[in-house]
Amino acid sequence: MPGVAVAGDDAATAVAHVYRVFARHEARGRSAAYASLAESVAADAVLTRFVASLPRAKRQPQLLFAAARYLLGAPPGIRSLRELVSRSEAELTRVMLTRRTQTNEPARCAVLLPALAQLPQPLALVEAGSSAGLTMLFDRYSYDYGGYRLAGSDPDAPVLRCEPRGPVPLPPRIPEIAWRAGLDLNPLDVTSDEDVRWLSCLVWPGEGDRAQRLAAAVASARRDPPAVYRGDMLTDLPALATRAPADATLVVYHSSVLW
Ligand SMILES: C[S@@+](CC[C@H](N)C(=O)[O-])C[C@H]1O[C@@H](n2cnc3c(N)ncnc32)[C@H](O)[C@@H]1O
């Protein structure tokens, strides 16, 4: 009935708000393309209604944009996104319901490495929320901390650059890792082309060298894939941790999982 608000309208209004907040506080300064796209989605009644029809946990801009990119083969713009929703709504819904935002960023290892290097070695690593396991391969990558360099075991793996600020205890060498295991609700498989394509779709356009770094890290991981087990960190961490060798320092860590 004209002029009468219904529950779907409320949900679409809430979606528009979420996309505006994403544009202004998350994408701005990181990805001009996604900041502009999220503003356009927020202003589009058809798109906000489509997103509002999905379960609450599946309405994030990152998921919509990655799913659209996965189907379109290129980052979406507002026109291609509108066409996709009008032409292939069921297919887009299927990808959004089956996939998750599981961005795996190897560069986070550069931030964690100085802390790991302070611990007695060798180390046994358990990563909670490890996605494809790229943030477990500390000893494979090389590092450049503002000119202070450390060489990893795989010369073809990416060099992770990091600008330390303040008294960061830069390690004399990369710590020895005796054992590692990841745990994820939905492990991604670095040997699966579809999982790797999904990972690449999660990278936002305009984010510098992230795509190249991801490709190099995946190539390295494929030469010796890390073990990532399916499970929930809320219940399954203790059982996984018991598999670690007793003579190594057990380190349970996460990055970009708990908010
Ligand atoms: C944003 S990704 C981060 C991946 C990686 N740690 C990194 O920093 O690149 C978050 C990951 O946590 C996983 N995750 C979320 N909640 C979880 C839970 N309760 N148990 C296990 N994994 C979980 C997701 O499936 C996803 O792969």
The ligand as a Gaussian input file, in Angstrom:
#p B3LYP/6-31G(d) Opt

LIG

0 1
 C       39.211000     -12.209000       7.526000
 S       39.703000     -13.898000       7.521000
 C       41.352000     -13.734000       8.183000
 C       42.276000     -14.836000       7.689000
 C       43.710000     -14.746000       8.196000
 N       43.775000     -14.920000       9.638000
 C       44.365000     -13.435000       7.828000
 O       44.643000     -12.616000       8.729000
 O       44.616000     -13.200000       6.641000
 C       38.802000     -14.551000       8.933000
 C       38.733000     -16.079000       8.929000
 O       38.242000     -16.511000      10.215000
 C       37.383000     -17.613000      10.016000
 N       36.518000     -17.731000      11.221000
 C       35.580000     -16.864000      11.668000
 N       35.010000     -17.315000      12.799000
 C       35.608000     -18.514000      13.081000
 C       35.455000     -19.475000      14.123000
 N       34.563000     -19.317000      15.091000
 N       36.231000     -20.577000      14.097000
 C       37.136000     -20.772000      13.091000
 N       37.318000     -19.883000      12.087000
 C       36.577000     -18.778000      12.065000
 C       36.661000     -17.271000       8.722000
 O       36.099000     -18.429000       8.115000
 C       37.793000     -16.658000       7.893000
 O       38.453000     -17.624000       7.102000

